[in-house]
Amino acid sequence: MGKLMREVAVIGAGMSKFGAFPDKNSRDLFAEALINTLQSIDKNFETKEIEALYLGNYSSDLFEGQGHLAPMCAELAGLTPKPASRTENACASSGIALREAIIAIAAGAFDIVLVGGVEKMTDLPTAGVTDTLASAADRIFEFYAGVTFPGLYALMATARMNKYGTTREDFMRIGIKNHKNGALNPFAQMNKSVAEIMNSKIAKAEKKGLPKPNWKDEMDFLHDLSANPYIAYPMRLFDCSLVTDGAACLVLTTKELAKKYTDTPIYIVGTGQGSETFAVHDRPSLYSLRSAVNAANMAYKMAGVKPKDIQIAEVHDCFTIAEMVAMGDLGLWERDDINRAVREGDTALDGVRPLNTSGGLKSKGHPVGATGVAQAVEIFKQMRGEAEGKRQVKFDVECALTHNVGGSGGSCVVHIYKK
């Protein structure tokens, strides 16, 4: 794949608060994200200038009993009767909606496009959420055999442990790091560090007159099965992302028009997409996703950059093992160097290459249809120096990446950003 025929710029980015909102539906969440996005555009902009909507949504049909969501969201934005399309690729739905919007602008079909992602997951009980998400796995060979996504990612974790000597503590370190970042993000669902959660549990026990837990630190807390039970060995509760409601939006335009709306546009210079053998048991590797490798190589080639040029990245950490898989698939670290990078803090906010400064799916939350666009929102803020408070990295970000995976890796999309 060659260069984009026209350069594509992000001029606005925003999101709703992520969490559990029993009094809101997908349209409410989308409206909140849209308002936040319009407020981020520096100069005069009106929604009537938008020519089309690309909306990522995994399954409002099953989560809410409401399909055909794109034109409904277009109506909220005042876009009717302009084109509005919904993209479904499991957890990569809005990342791929973003890719389709990029291609549309680069091809000259539109000049200004709204990209959105939304999911309302918490109306269903846990069993209903599990069944809905399982429809993104192989129903015959996986779901009917009793394997859900925690189990599939647990297989990947066990494979990496056996191949590279990764430990359960390495997964815990990723969870601690991402919760620490999420604690700094006012939009995050779980905006508490693991230490804060631990101390809160100690305080509650004392208030109730119960024996005070004797956890020495976060690692000690995470080793306690009563506080951090196994979900699917070796994945434990704090290795797993959350059931989340939320939405996110971006406004894209051409390089020529971008300066009309902002002095600091962020350019998307590379986009790539890949697929993987759907059933995990048929894959050649359990600690790598060919969908991600292909998507990354495509995006790097289009952008004319190498993995070493990426300064920060938002990667798909639906489980802590997924962040480690991404580190290798994207070429950001050699696979046999990933354990060291995690242990020595390379991926922390003050590390050599921060990952998931937003808190990631683990702490920010994972409304599956919104995740890909929400990752781009974080990159937009970081590259413009606008991330809230202490979450802002301490260096000038010139090149960044987002990595959005669908299901257990059946699809993946990667985008590369420059100033």
C-alpha positions as CSV (number, residue, x, y, z in Angstrom):
1,M,0.0,0.0,0.0
2,G,1.3,3.4,-1.0
3,K,0.9,6.9,0.6
4,L,-2.5,8.4,1.2
5,M,-3.5,10.5,-1.8
6,R,-4.5,13.4,0.4
7,E,-3.1,14.1,3.9
8,V,-5.7,13.6,6.7
9,A,-5.8,15.7,9.8
10,V,-7.6,15.3,13.1
11,I,-8.9,18.7,14.2
12,G,-11.1,17.7,17.1
13,A,-11.3,14.8,19.5
14,G,-13.4,14.0,22.6
15,M,-15.2,11.4,24.6
16,S,-17.9,10.8,27.2
17,K,-17.1,9.7,30.7
18,F,-16.6,5.9,30.7
19,G,-18.4,3.9,33.3
20,A,-21.8,2.3,34.1
21,F,-24.7,4.6,33.4
22,P,-28.1,2.9,33.9
23,D,-30.0,6.1,33.0
24,K,-28.3,6.6,29.6
25,N,-28.4,4.9,26.2
26,S,-26.0,4.8,23.3
27,R,-27.4,8.0,21.8
28,D,-27.0,9.9,25.1
29,L,-23.3,8.7,25.3
30,F,-22.7,9.7,21.6
31,A,-24.2,13.1,22.2
32,E,-21.8,13.7,25.2
33,A,-18.8,12.6,23.2
34,L,-19.8,14.8,20.3
35,I,-20.2,17.9,22.5
36,N,-16.8,17.2,24.1
37,T,-15.3,16.9,20.6
38,L,-16.8,20.1,19.2
39,Q,-15.4,21.9,22.3
40,S,-11.9,20.7,21.4
41,I,-11.9,22.5,18.0
42,D,-10.0,25.7,18.4
43,K,-11.7,27.9,15.8
44,N,-15.2,28.4,14.5
45,F,-16.7,25.1,13.4
46,E,-20.3,24.0,12.8
47,T,-21.6,20.5,12.5
48,K,-23.3,21.3,9.2
49,E,-19.9,21.4,7.7
50,I,-19.5,17.6,8.3
51,E,-20.3,15.6,5.2
52,A,-20.6,12.0,6.6
53,L,-20.5,9.9,9.7
54,Y,-18.6,6.7,10.2
55,L,-19.7,5.0,13.4
56,G,-18.1,2.0,15.1
57,N,-20.5,-0.1,17.2
58,Y,-20.1,-3.8,18.0
59,S,-23.6,-4.8,19.0
60,S,-26.2,-2.3,20.1
61,D,-28.6,-5.0,18.7
62,L,-27.8,-7.5,21.4
63,F,-26.7,-5.1,24.2
64,E,-29.7,-2.8,23.9
65,G,-32.1,-4.4,21.3
66,Q,-31.5,-1.4,19.0
67,G,-29.9,-1.8,15.6
68,H,-29.4,0.8,12.8
69,L,-27.6,3.1,15.1
70,A,-25.6,5.2,12.7
71,P,-28.5,7.3,11.2
72,M,-29.8,7.8,14.7
73,C,-26.5,9.3,15.8
74,A,-26.3,11.3,12.6
75,E,-29.7,12.8,13.5
76,L,-28.3,13.8,16.9
77,A,-25.4,15.6,15.2
78,G,-27.7,17.4,12.8
79,L,-26.3,15.6,9.8
80,T,-29.6,14.1,8.3
81,P,-29.8,13.3,5.4
82,K,-26.0,12.9,4.9
83,P,-24.4,9.5,4.7
84,A,-24.1,7.6,8.0
85,S,-22.5,4.1,8.2
86,R,-22.0,1.6,11.0
87,T,-18.9,-0.6,11.1
88,E,-18.8,-3.8,13.1
89,N,-15.5,-5.6,13.8
90,A,-15.9,-6.7,17.4
91,C,-13.7,-4.6,19.7
92,A,-12.0,-3.0,16.6
93,S,-15.2,-1.6,15.3
94,S,-14.4,2.1,15.7
95,G,-10.8,1.7,14.9
96,I,-11.8,0.3,11.5
97,A,-14.5,3.0,11.2
98,L,-11.6,5.5,11.6
99,R,-9.7,3.7,8.9
100,E,-12.7,3.8,6.5
101,A,-13.0,7.6,7.1
102,I,-9.3,8.2,6.5
103,I,-9.6,6.3,3.2
104,A,-12.7,8.3,2.2
105,I,-11.0,11.6,2.8
106,A,-7.7,10.5,1.2
107,A,-9.7,9.4,-1.9
108,G,-11.5,12.7,-2.2
109,A,-15.0,11.4,-1.5
110,F,-15.4,13.8,1.5
111,D,-13.5,16.8,2.9
112,I,-14.8,16.7,6.5
113,V,-16.0,13.6,8.3
114,L,-17.2,12.7,11.8
115,V,-15.9,9.4,13.2
116,G,-17.6,7.9,16.3
117,G,-17.6,4.9,18.4
118,V,-20.1,3.9,21.1
119,E,-21.2,0.9,23.2
120,K,-23.7,0.6,26.0
121,M,-22.9,-2.7,27.7
122,T,-24.1,-2.6,31.3
123,D,-27.8,-2.9,30.7
124,L,-27.3,-6.7,30.5
125,P,-26.4,-8.9,33.4
126,T,-22.9,-10.4,33.4
127,A,-24.0,-13.6,31.8
128,G,-25.7,-11.7,29.0
129,V,-22.6,-9.6,28.4
130,T,-20.5,-12.7,28.3
131,D,-22.8,-14.3,25.7
132,T,-22.9,-11.2,23.6
133,L,-19.1,-10.8,23.6
134,A,-18.7,-14.5,22.8
135,S,-20.4,-13.9,19.5
136,A,-17.1,-12.3,18.4
137,A,-15.4,-15.6,19.0
138,D,-15.8,-18.9,17.0
139,R,-19.2,-20.0,18.1
140,I,-18.7,-23.6,17.0
141,F,-15.2,-24.4,18.2
142,E,-14.8,-22.0,21.1
143,F,-18.1,-20.7,22.6
144,Y,-19.9,-24.1,22.5
145,A,-16.8,-25.7,24.1
146,G,-17.2,-23.3,27.0
147,V,-14.2,-21.0,26.1
148,T,-14.9,-17.3,26.5
149,F,-12.4,-14.4,26.0
150,P,-10.8,-14.7,29.4
151,G,-10.0,-18.3,28.6
152,L,-8.7,-17.5,25.1
153,Y,-6.3,-14.8,26.4
154,A,-5.3,-17.1,29.2
155,L,-4.1,-19.5,26.6
156,M,-2.0,-16.7,25.1
157,A,-0.7,-15.9,28.5
158,T,0.3,-19.5,29.3
159,A,2.0,-19.8,25.9
160,R,4.1,-16.7,26.5
161,M,5.0,-17.9,30.0
162,N,6.2,-21.2,28.6
163,K,8.1,-19.6,25.7
164,Y,9.7,-16.5,27.3
165,G,9.6,-17.1,31.0
166,T,6.9,-14.4,31.6
167,T,5.6,-14.5,35.2
168,R,2.2,-13.7,36.8
169,E,4.0,-10.8,38.4
170,D,4.7,-9.3,34.9
171,F,1.0,-9.3,34.2
172,M,0.4,-7.6,37.6
173,R,3.0,-4.9,36.8
174,I,1.1,-4.0,33.6
175,G,-2.2,-3.8,35.6
176,I,-0.5,-1.6,38.3
177,K,0.9,0.7,35.6
178,N,-2.3,1.1,33.7
179,H,-4.4,1.7,36.8
180,K,-1.8,4.4,37.9
181,N,-2.3,6.1,34.5
182,G,-6.1,5.7,34.7
183,A,-6.1,7.4,38.1
184,L,-5.0,10.5,36.4
185,N,-7.7,10.4,33.7
186,P,-11.0,12.1,34.6
187,F,-12.8,10.2,31.8
188,A,-11.7,6.8,33.1
189,Q,-14.1,4.3,34.5
190,M,-11.7,3.0,37.1
191,N,-9.7,6.1,37.9
192,K,-8.1,4.7,41.0
193,S,-4.6,3.2,41.3
194,V,-4.3,-0.3,42.6
195,A,-2.7,1.2,45.8
196,E,-5.8,3.4,46.2
197,I,-8.1,0.4,45.7
198,M,-6.1,-1.6,48.2
199,N,-6.2,1.2,50.8
200,S,-9.9,1.6,50.3
201,K,-10.5,-2.0,51.1
202,I,-8.4,-1.7,54.2
203,A,-10.4,1.3,55.3
204,K,-13.7,-0.5,54.7
205,A,-12.6,-3.5,56.8
206,E,-11.5,-1.2,59.7
207,K,-14.8,0.7,59.5
208,K,-16.8,-2.6,59.7
209,G,-14.7,-3.8,62.6
210,L,-13.3,-6.7,60.6
211,P,-9.7,-7.9,60.8
212,K,-7.4,-5.5,59.0
213,P,-5.8,-7.0,55.9
214,N,-2.0,-7.1,56.2
215,W,-1.1,-6.3,52.5
216,K,2.4,-4.8,52.4
217,D,2.0,-3.3,48.9
218,E,0.1,-3.5,45.6
219,M,1.9,-6.8,44.6
220,D,1.0,-8.4,47.9
221,F,-2.6,-7.3,47.4
222,L,-2.7,-8.7,43.9
223,H,-1.3,-12.0,45.1
224,D,-4.2,-12.4,47.5
225,L,-6.9,-14.6,46.0
226,S,-9.6,-13.1,48.1
227,A,-8.8,-9.7,46.6
228,N,-7.7,-10.8,43.1
229,P,-9.2,-14.2,42.2
230,Y,-8.4,-16.2,39.1
231,I,-10.8,-15.7,36.2
232,A,-9.0,-18.0,33.9
233,Y,-5.5,-19.1,34.9
234,P,-3.2,-17.2,34.8
235,M,-5.5,-14.2,34.2
236,R,-6.9,-12.8,37.4
237,L,-9.5,-10.1,38.1
238,F,-7.1,-7.2,37.9
239,D,-5.8,-8.6,34.6
240,C,-9.2,-8.2,32.9
241,S,-10.8,-5.1,31.3
242,L,-14.1,-3.8,32.5
243,V,-17.7,-3.9,31.2
244,T,-18.2,-0.3,30.2
245,D,-20.6,2.2,28.7
246,G,-19.0,5.0,26.7
247,A,-18.5,6.9,23.4
248,A,-15.8,8.8,21.6
249,C,-15.6,11.0,18.5
250,L,-13.1,12.6,16.1
251,V,-13.4,15.2,13.4
252,L,-11.2,14.6,10.3
253,T,-10.5,16.8,7.4
254,T,-7.8,17.5,4.8
255,K,-4.5,19.2,5.4
256,E,-5.6,22.2,3.4
257,L,-8.8,22.7,5.5
258,A,-7.3,21.9,8.8
259,K,-5.7,25.3,9.4
260,K,-9.1,26.9,9.1
261,Y,-10.1,25.2,12.3
262,T,-6.9,24.8,14.4
263,D,-3.2,25.8,14.4
264,T,-2.2,22.4,15.8
265,P,-3.8,19.6,13.7
266,I,-2.6,16.1,14.2
267,Y,-2.0,14.1,11.0
268,I,-2.8,10.4,10.5
269,V,0.0,9.4,8.2
270,G,-0.4,5.6,8.2
271,T,-3.2,3.1,8.5
272,G,-3.2,-0.7,8.3
273,Q,-5.5,-3.6,8.9
274,G,-5.1,-7.3,9.2
275,S,-6.9,-10.5,10.0
276,E,-6.0,-13.7,11.8
277,T,-7.2,-17.4,11.7
278,F,-10.4,-17.0,13.6
279,A,-10.3,-20.0,15.9
280,V,-7.3,-19.7,18.3
281,H,-6.5,-23.4,18.2
282,D,-5.7,-23.3,14.5
283,R,-3.2,-20.4,14.7
284,P,0.6,-20.9,14.2
285,S,1.4,-18.9,17.3
286,L,-0.4,-18.2,20.6
287,Y,1.8,-15.3,21.6
288,S,1.5,-13.3,18.4
289,L,-1.3,-12.1,16.2
290,R,-0.7,-12.0,12.4
291,S,-3.5,-9.5,12.1
292,A,-1.5,-7.1,14.2
293,V,1.8,-7.8,12.5
294,N,0.2,-7.2,9.1
295,A,-1.7,-4.1,10.2
296,A,1.5,-2.6,11.7
297,N,3.7,-3.4,8.7
298,M,1.1,-1.8,6.4
299,A,0.8,1.3,8.6
300,Y,4.6,1.7,9.0
301,K,5.2,1.4,5.3
302,M,2.5,4.0,4.4
303,A,3.8,6.4,7.1
304,G,7.4,5.9,6.1
305,V,8.5,5.2,9.7
306,K,10.0,2.4,11.7
307,P,8.9,1.0,15.1
308,K,11.8,2.9,16.7
309,D,10.2,6.2,15.7
310,I,7.1,5.6,17.8
311,Q,7.3,7.6,21.0
312,I,4.0,6.7,22.7
313,A,1.2,4.2,21.8
314,E,-2.2,3.3,22.9
315,V,-2.4,-0.5,22.6
316,H,-5.3,-2.9,23.0
317,D,-5.0,-4.3,26.6
318,C,-8.3,-6.0,27.0
319,F,-6.2,-8.3,29.2
320,T,-2.8,-7.6,30.6
321,I,-1.3,-10.3,28.3
322,A,-2.6,-8.4,25.3
323,E,-0.3,-5.5,26.0
324,M,2.7,-7.8,26.0
325,V,1.5,-9.4,22.7
326,A,1.1,-5.9,21.2
327,M,4.6,-4.9,22.3
328,G,6.1,-7.7,20.2
329,D,3.7,-7.6,17.3
330,L,4.2,-3.9,16.7
331,G,8.0,-4.3,16.9
332,L,8.3,-1.8,19.7
333,W,10.4,-4.3,21.7
334,E,12.0,-7.6,20.7
335,R,9.9,-10.4,22.0
336,D,12.6,-11.7,24.3
337,D,13.1,-8.2,25.7
338,I,9.5,-7.6,26.7
339,N,9.7,-9.1,30.2
340,R,12.7,-6.8,31.0
341,A,10.9,-3.7,29.6
342,V,7.8,-4.4,31.8
343,R,9.9,-5.0,34.9
344,E,12.1,-2.0,34.4
345,G,9.3,0.5,33.7
346,D,10.1,1.2,30.0
347,T,6.3,1.5,29.3
348,A,5.5,3.8,32.3
349,L,4.6,7.5,31.9
350,D,8.2,8.4,32.7
351,G,9.6,5.4,30.7
352,V,11.4,5.3,27.4
353,R,8.2,4.6,25.5
354,P,4.9,5.1,27.5
355,L,2.1,2.8,26.6
356,N,-1.6,3.4,27.5
357,T,-1.2,6.8,29.1
358,S,-5.0,6.9,29.2
359,G,-5.1,3.9,31.5
360,G,-5.8,1.6,28.6
361,L,-8.8,-0.6,28.4
362,K,-7.8,-2.0,31.7
363,S,-8.5,1.1,33.7
364,K,-10.1,3.7,31.3
365,G,-12.7,1.1,30.4
366,H,-13.6,-0.9,27.3
367,P,-16.9,0.0,25.7
368,V,-16.0,-2.3,22.9
369,G,-17.4,-0.3,19.9
370,A,-15.8,3.0,21.2
371,T,-12.3,1.8,22.1
372,G,-10.5,2.4,18.8
373,V,-11.6,6.0,18.6
374,A,-11.0,6.6,22.3
375,Q,-7.4,5.5,21.8
376,A,-7.1,8.2,19.1
377,V,-8.6,10.8,21.5
378,E,-5.7,10.1,23.9
379,I,-3.1,10.4,21.3
380,F,-4.6,13.7,20.0
381,K,-4.4,15.1,23.6
382,Q,-0.9,13.9,24.2
383,M,0.5,15.2,20.9
384,R,-1.0,18.6,21.5
385,G,0.2,18.8,25.1
386,E,-3.4,18.8,26.4
387,A,-3.7,15.6,28.5
388,E,-5.1,16.3,31.9
389,G,-2.6,17.2,34.6
390,K,0.2,14.7,35.5
391,R,-0.9,12.3,32.7
392,Q,0.8,14.5,30.1
393,V,4.1,13.0,29.0
394,K,7.1,15.2,29.7
395,F,8.5,15.3,26.1
396,D,7.3,16.6,22.8
397,V,5.5,13.7,20.9
398,E,6.1,13.9,17.2
399,C,5.1,10.3,16.3
400,A,2.6,8.0,17.9
401,L,0.5,4.9,17.3
402,T,-2.8,3.2,18.1
403,H,-3.4,-0.5,18.0
404,N,-7.0,-1.8,18.2
405,V,-7.8,-5.6,18.2
406,G,-11.1,-7.3,17.4
407,G,-12.0,-10.3,19.6
408,S,-9.1,-12.6,20.2
409,G,-7.2,-11.1,17.2
410,G,-9.5,-12.0,14.3
411,S,-9.1,-8.4,13.2
412,C,-6.7,-5.6,14.0
413,V,-6.2,-2.0,12.9
414,V,-3.1,0.2,13.4
415,H,-2.9,4.0,12.9
416,I,0.2,6.2,13.0
417,Y,0.1,9.9,13.9
418,K,2.4,12.9,13.3
419,K,2.4,16.6,14.0
